[in-house]
């Protein structure tokens, strides 16, 4: 007989690991599939200063490692595996995974969202060392320093305006001369005395790889081809996130950007009805806050709903 799990959790960031902790303490022996990015976005974050309980801050990978150990202590099993397809119509729910086919009574989707990057080797080398995709996470570290924000939509405008609280100057870089941002957000950013715009400009290289800190950006004007160096201490990406939901296509409702639609915080929907036994938490369904603490909170909620769901059905 194929083993039927009480719950399987997709993802091992703050949401997934908190859900694992709560379901494990409830005796449900959760199976956590860590996915393509074990630990989620915190695994590529350096100092985390805004997670409650750590007055001096904690390194992102250390926080994730602590959460893994805590969940495992109560009986959670973590596997380096990913899911390629979900059949939420089946009872039990069926998962096609790198471990083979899995069957589970409940599924907690905590697969997160991946930041969009430029894809430059120098950018990737300096993530967490002056390159960031989260202004609210890392803006504090750039007090009185010049920085750049890359993007042309509302996300970039919001990042730039938020960062103006800390940075001495912000240069907003956009590859075109037209913006996707809403009129009100664009006007607000353009009117800000600390924010300067450079259009038709792309980043060719992030300088400072050898020093392990951003020393500037090599820029290229896409119309003239001319290059120059912008002296900044940090670069923030404001070009959006991609939710990791490909395996859920046709199984739950997704919005136009691929985020899971939920009601009552964590209940997944399909055609306006709750999908039995499938819950979502963290950045995979949160396009607004995307913080470690909010992800952890929703992971707790999903776990409590799973416990109640199974209890109501006699498991």
N, C-alpha and C positions, 0 to 999 in steps of 0.2 A: 504494500500500500504506500502511495506517495504521502509524505508527511504534510499535514495541514498546519500551518503556523497560525497562531492567534493574531499576530500582526507582523507585517514587514514594513520597514521604514526606508524610504528612498532618500539618501542624502545624509551627510555626516557633518553638517555645519551646526550652528547654534540651535536651530529649530529641530533638526533631526536628532541631535544628541540629547536635547532636553526631553523630547518625546520618548527617546529610548530610556532615559533615566526614570521617567514616571511610569511607563508601561512595565519596565523591569521590576520596579518596586511593587507594582500591582500583581506580580507573579505571571506576567504574560509572555515572558521569555522572547522579547522582540529580536528579530533578525534585522540588522542594519546593513544595507548595501551602500558602501561609501561613494560609489559613483566615479565619474572621470576626474573630479576635483575633490579628493578627500579633504575634509575639514572646511570646505567652502572658501569664501573670500577671506576669512580670518587667517587661513593658512598662509596667505601671502601678505599679511599685515604685520608691521613691526610692533610698535608700542600701542596698546589699547588702554586709554586712560578714562574711558567713559562707561566701563562695565562695573556695575555696583559691587562693592566689596574688595576692590583693589585700589587702595588710596595712592599707591605709588605707581599704578599701572601694571600691566602684564603683557608680555609678548603674545601676539596672536596665536602662533603655533603652540605655545605653552598652555594657553587657555583652552584650546581645542583638545590638547593631549590630556589635560586634567579632566575635561568633560567626558572623554572616551573612557578613562580609567574609572570614573565615577559610575558611568552607565554599566560598564563591564562588571564592576564589583557587585551589582545587584542582579546580574544574570543576562545582560544584553550580549548578543553575539554580533561582532562586527566583521564583515567580509569585504575584501577589495574586489568588488564586483559591481556591474551596472546592469540596468534593465533596458531592453530595446523595444519591448512592446508590453502593453497591459490589456487584459480582457476583463473589464469591470462588469460585463454582463454575466459572466460565469459565476457560479456559487459552488465552491469557494472561488475567489478571484484568482485568475491565472496570470503569471508573469513570465515572460521570456527573458532570461537573464544569462549572463556569462557563466553562471553556475548550473544552467539547465532550466527546465520548467519548474517554477515554484507555485505552490498553492497557499493561499492565505485567506483567513476569514475577514481580515481588515487590512487596509493599506493606508499608510501615512505618507503623503507626497511632500517631501522636504528637500527637493532637488535643487532649489535655489535659482539664482539668475547670475549669469556671467557678465561681467563688465565688457563693453566693447573697447578694444584697444586699437591702436594704429598699426600694430604688428611689426614695429621696428625692433631689431635686436637690442639696441641701446635702451629703448623704452622698457623692454622686458627685464633687462639687467638691473634697472633702477626702480622697479616697483617696490614700494616700501622704503625707498631711499630718496625721496623727493618726487617720485611719480606716483600719483594716486588717482582713484576714480571715485573718491568719497570726500566731499568737502567737509561735511559735518564730522567725519571721523578724524580728519587730519589737518583741518584748517588751522587749528590752534598752534601747530608746530611752525607756522610761517608768519608769526607776528612780526610786523615791521620789515618784511622781506618782499621783494618783487617776485611775482609768480605769473604764469600763463595758464589760461583755460582754453581748451580746444573744443570747438563745437559751434553750432549755429541754431540750435533749437531751444525750447524752454528750459531743458535740463542745464544747458551751458549758461544761460542767463541767470538761472537760480543759483548755480554754483558760484558764478562770478559775484553776484550781489551778496551772497552769504560770506564769501571769502573777503569781501571788502572790510569786514569787521576786524580782520587781522592783518592782511597784507598791506604793504606800503603802496603798491601799485599792481594792477592786474591788466595784462594784455590779453584780450580775447582774440583768438586766432580762428579764422574760418576759411575754408578752401574755396568758397564761392563769394559773390558779392550780394547775393540774396539770402534771406534768412527764413528758416522754417518756424522760428519762434513766433508766438502770438504778438500782436501789435503792442499790447500793454507791457509785456515782459521786455520786449526789445527797447521800447521807449524808456523804460525804467533803467535798464542797464546803460543805455547810451547817455542818459542824463547824469549818471553817477560820476562824480569828479575823479574817482580813483580808477575807473575802467576806461581803457583805451582799446579801440578796435583796429584789427588788421585783417582785411579781407583778401581774397584770392591768394591766400598764403597757406602753405603746408609745412609740417615739421619733417625735416629730412633726417635729423639725428639729435639725440639728447646727449649733451656733453657732460662728462664727469664719471664715466663708467669706471675708470681706473681709481678715481678718488672715492668711489662708492657714495657719491652725492651729486645732485644735479648742479652743474656749473653754468648751464646756458642751453640754448636751443639753436641748432643750425636750421634756418628757415629758407624756403624757396618761394619766390613769387611765381604763381602758375601762369601768369600772362607774359612776363618778361623773361622768366628763367633766372633772374638775378637772385643771388644768395647773400645772406648776411647772418650775423649771430645776435640773438636776443639774450641779454644777460638777465637771467632769472634764477631763483633758488628752488623753484618747484614747478611742476607741470601737472595740471588736473585735467582729466578727460571728462568731458560733458557730452559724450556722444551716445549715451544710453546704455541699457542692459539687455541681454537676451535671456529670457526665462528658459530653463532646461525642461521643456515639456513635449518634446517630439514624440515620446513614447505614449503620450496621452491623447494624441489626435483621434477624434471621434469617440473618445471614452468619457470625457468631461468637457464642459463648456470652457473655451478659452476666449480671451478678449482679442482685439485686433492686433495686439503685440505679442500674443502667446501666453499671457499670464492666466493662471487658473482663476476662474470666477467662483467666488465662494459667497455664502450667505451665513449669517450668524457666526462670523469669524473664520470658521474652518470647514464648514460643510460644502462639499463640491456639488456642482449642479450639472444636469444634462437636460437640455430642452425644458428648463424651468422647474425640474424636479430634482430632489436630493438623490445623489447616487449612493445606494446602500453600501456602507462599509468603507467608503473612500473619503479620506479627509486630506486637506492640504494646509500647510503652515509655512511661515517664513517668507523669504524673498520670492518664492515661486508664485505667490499670490499677493504679495505686497509690493506695489510699484511706488509707494509714497514714502514710507519711513526707512525701510532697508537698514535697520540698525541691529546690532547683535542682541541687544536686550529685548527689542520687540519681536525678533525672531524666536528667542528663547521663550518669551511669553506665549506666543502662538503655538509653539511646540508643546508646551504644557497643556494648553486648551485642547489641542488635537488628541493628546494622550488620554485626557480625562473623558473626552467624548468616545474614544475607542473603548475604554473600560466600561462605560455605561452601555454602549452599543452591545458589547459581548454579554454583559450581565443581563440585559433585557432579553437576550436570546438564549439564555441558559448555559452559556459557556463560562 
